[in-house]
Amino acid sequence: MMQNVHPFYQSHRAAMETAMRQRLELAEPMLRERAQLSDIDTIRQQVMDEFEVVLGQMPYVGGEASRMSDFFMRLLGFIAIGRVLRRHGVPLPMIGDIERETYKAHLLMVPEAERLAAGRQFLSAENQRLVREQAAQSVAHDHQQAFPDDFVYDFVEPGPEDSFAFGIDYTACGFCKFAARHGDHEILPSICGLDFDAYASRGIRLERTQTLAGGASHCNFRFYRLRVE
């Protein structure tokens, strides 16, 4: 069934679909060997069909003006993979492992120099200013009224005894809201698990000891430099 896709995501559809096909190709050995799925062509088509559904469900949170739009575009496709694998009886821990290893392999397709440059930019003073600004915006009443499915978060400055570059405390999670609305609670933890490899691929160590998905009051992200710059 055709979905009503927001124009912002429609403009990025081709790139997102290409990424999904690449991920499915990378996942194929694991789908065969671990999940014991043999009709991979059918699985692939089912995932792409489900991705069409996810595209129509994807919340708009401000497009290019919001740093969180990129998070939705990069990660919500894994909801489609998780839904299809769950229907085929694949255990939840295995879904998490397959998605995380697939995502890591996909990230590593980008040249190392490019990935590390992206990591330096993320930790830069310029990006920290942007995160501060958007964190302040995220808690504003008007923003939450306009974009109720967005993330809500606080910027965390390191103290004198801290070694992390900066932190983010998410007090409301767009993925949790999405999962609650569409019945994806079971596969939500597999999305949370992708964060560590996403940052590690860019030379950043993420520490996080709790998540909203796990029942905590907030997700406590702390970012550390892995390499001397």
N, C-alpha and C positions, 0 to 999 in steps of 0.2 A: 504494500500500500504506500502511495506517495505521501511524503511528509511535507509540512510547511516549514521549510528551512529559512532561518533568518538570513537576510541579504548579506550580512557581514560574514557569516559562515559559508554561505553560498559562494562568495568571492574567493574563499580559501578551500573550497571543496576538492579541487583537483589535487592540490598538494596533500591534503589529508587522506584522500583515497590512495594516492601513491604510497604514502607512509604505511597505510594499513596493508596494502599488498606486499610491501617489503617485509613487514613484520610477520605476515602469514608464511611467507617463504622461509624466513629464518626459524619460525616455530615448527615447520613441518617435521623435521627429524624427531623432535620431542613429542609431537602429537602421535607419531607412529610408534615410537619406542616406549615412551612412558605412559601415555594415555591409551595406547593400544587402539587407536583409531585408524582405520584402513582407507576409508573413502575420503581422502583429503580434498578432492575436488568439490565434493558436496559440502564439507565443512567450510571450505574457503567461500563458497557461494553463500552459505547461510550466514557467515560472519559479515560479508559485505552487505547482505540484505539487512542484517541487524544494525549495521553501522548507519544505513540509511534511516532507520528508526531513531537511532541515537542522535543523528544530525538534527532531526526534527524536534527532539526533546532538549537539545543543548540550550542552556539559558544564555541570554544576551546580557552582558554585564558592562557594556560600554565600548566594546570594540577596541580599536587601536589606542584609545585613551586609557584603557585599563590593562595593567600588567597581568591580571588574572585571566584575561581572554586567552592568552597563549597557553596557560595551564589546561584550560578546558579543551582546546584544540589538540594539544599534544597527548592528553591522557584519557579523555573520555572514550576513545576508540577501544581501549582495553575493557570497558564495560561490555561492548558488543562481543568481544572474544569470550569474556567470562560468562555472559549469558548463554552463548551457544555451547560452550564446553559443559556448563552445568546441566543443560538439557540432555547432553549425551552421557551424563552420569559421572563426569570426571570429578574426583574429590576436590574439595575446596583448597587444601594445602597444595595439591598438585597444580591447580589452576594458578595459584600465586607464584609457585616456582617457575612454571612455564612462562608466565607473563613477565616476570622479573628478568629471567635469562634472555628472553626475546628482546625486551626493551634495552638491556645492556648491550646486546649484540648490535642492535639498531643504532644506538648512540655511538658505538665505536666505529661505525661506518664513516663518521665524520673525521677528517684528519686531525691528529692530535694537536697540532699547532692552533687550529681553528677552535677546538674545544677548550684549550687552555686560555686562549684569548678571551673566549666568552666567560670563563671563570674569573679572570682578572677584571673584566668589565662588571660582572655581578658584584664583586667585592669592592669595587671602586667607590670613592667618595661621591661621585656623581650619581651612581645607582642607589647608594644609601640615601641620598637626598630624595630621590624619586620614591623609594619605599616609605620613607618618613611621610612624605606628602600624601601618598595614596593610602597609607595606614590611617592618617588623620581623616582623610575623606571617607574611608570605609565605615567609620563609626558615626559619621554625620547622619542625622535623621533624614534629611532630604535624599541623600544617596541611598540609604536603605529603603526608602519608599520607592525610589525610581528603579532600583536593582535589588529586589528582595532575595534573589538567588545568589548574590555575590558573597564572597568571603568577607569576614570582618576580622581585623587584626591590629595589633599594636607593634610598633617598632621597639626593639629592646637594645638599649645602649650597653656596651660592656662596662663593668665596674673596674676599679683599680686592680682587683685580684683576678679578673677574668682574662682568659686567653683567646676567646672567640672574637671574630671580627665584628659581628653584630648578630642580633637574633630577631625572630618574628614569633609572636604568640598569636596564633589563630584562635579566636573565640567563637567563630562561626565558620563552617567549612562549606564551600560550594558543592563539593563532591558528596558530603553527608546530606545536604539538602536534596541533591539530585537523587541519591539512593533512597531517601525517605519517600520522595514523590513517586518513584518508579519501581519500587520494590527490589532494589539491588543491595539490600543490607548484607547478604551473605558474601557477595563478591567485593564489597567495599574495601576490606583490608588488603586485597591484592593491589588496589590502586595506591593505598598508603605506602606499601612496600616499594614502590617504584622510585620514591624520592631519593633514597640513598644512592642508587646507581646514577641517577640523573646528575646529582651534584659531584659525585666522585669522578665521573667521566670528564668533568671540567676542572679537576684539581682542587676540589673543595670537599672537606669532610663535614658531613652533617651529623650532629648529635640530636637525638630526639628521644625523650624517655616516656612520653605519653601522647595520646591522640584523642580527639573528640570521638572518633569512630570506636575507640576502645572504652568510652565512657568517662573520659577525663573532662575537666572544665575547659581545657584548651590544648592545642598542639604546641609544644615548645621546641621550635626550630632554633638551633644554634649552629653558626657557620664558622668553620676554621679553615685557614689556609693550609693546604697540603705541601705546597712547594715554596721555596724561597724565590722571590721575584726580583 
